[in-house]
């Protein structure tokens, strides 16, 4: 009787699905492939962000040397908006100094108020 009761309880609480080891390996490989793809995309996005930040710094220096150049200011505003959008979309704001984010936000707000098209 005890055996029947024990067998019934263990059957009741047993895992109804026992996976095939090959299926487990395929799932693990599939998960790893997904992680690699996501990591690759993140790396590409971060590389583009790095290029945009370097472009922003260069435009900023050029504009500070030629403050009469409206075209430089326009380009600076566009690139600042793109950089800030990329930072926010990828949840990277904590990696940057507050002052840098504040400067980008100020310029990005100008882009939004003026209706400057995104770069």
DAGI-V52313 format. One record per residue. N is the residue number from 1. BURIAL is # if it has 24 or more other C-alpha atoms within 12 Angstrom, else .. Layout:
BEGIN
n=N burial=BURIAL
n=N burial=BURIAL
END
This chain:
BEGIN
n=1 burial=.
n=2 burial=.
n=3 burial=.
n=4 burial=.
n=5 burial=.
n=6 burial=.
n=7 burial=.
n=8 burial=.
n=9 burial=.
n=10 burial=.
n=11 burial=.
n=12 burial=.
n=13 burial=.
n=14 burial=.
n=15 burial=.
n=16 burial=.
n=17 burial=.
n=18 burial=.
n=19 burial=.
n=20 burial=.
n=21 burial=.
n=22 burial=.
n=23 burial=.
n=24 burial=.
n=25 burial=.
n=26 burial=.
n=27 burial=.
n=28 burial=.
n=29 burial=.
n=30 burial=.
n=31 burial=.
n=32 burial=.
n=33 burial=.
n=34 burial=.
n=35 burial=.
n=36 burial=.
n=37 burial=.
n=38 burial=.
n=39 burial=.
n=40 burial=.
n=41 burial=.
n=42 burial=.
n=43 burial=.
n=44 burial=.
n=45 burial=.
n=46 burial=.
n=47 burial=.
n=48 burial=.
n=49 burial=#
n=50 burial=.
n=51 burial=.
n=52 burial=#
n=53 burial=#
n=54 burial=.
n=55 burial=.
n=56 burial=#
n=57 burial=#
n=58 burial=.
n=59 burial=#
n=60 burial=#
n=61 burial=.
n=62 burial=.
n=63 burial=.
n=64 burial=.
n=65 burial=.
n=66 burial=.
n=67 burial=.
n=68 burial=.
n=69 burial=.
n=70 burial=.
n=71 burial=.
n=72 burial=#
n=73 burial=#
n=74 burial=#
n=75 burial=#
n=76 burial=#
n=77 burial=#
n=78 burial=#
n=79 burial=#
n=80 burial=#
n=81 burial=#
n=82 burial=#
n=83 burial=#
n=84 burial=#
n=85 burial=#
n=86 burial=#
n=87 burial=#
n=88 burial=.
n=89 burial=.
n=90 burial=.
n=91 burial=.
n=92 burial=.
n=93 burial=.
n=94 burial=.
n=95 burial=.
n=96 burial=.
n=97 burial=.
n=98 burial=.
n=99 burial=.
n=100 burial=.
n=101 burial=#
n=102 burial=.
n=103 burial=#
n=104 burial=#
n=105 burial=#
n=106 burial=.
n=107 burial=#
n=108 burial=#
n=109 burial=.
n=110 burial=.
n=111 burial=#
n=112 burial=.
n=113 burial=.
n=114 burial=.
n=115 burial=.
n=116 burial=.
n=117 burial=.
n=118 burial=.
n=119 burial=.
END
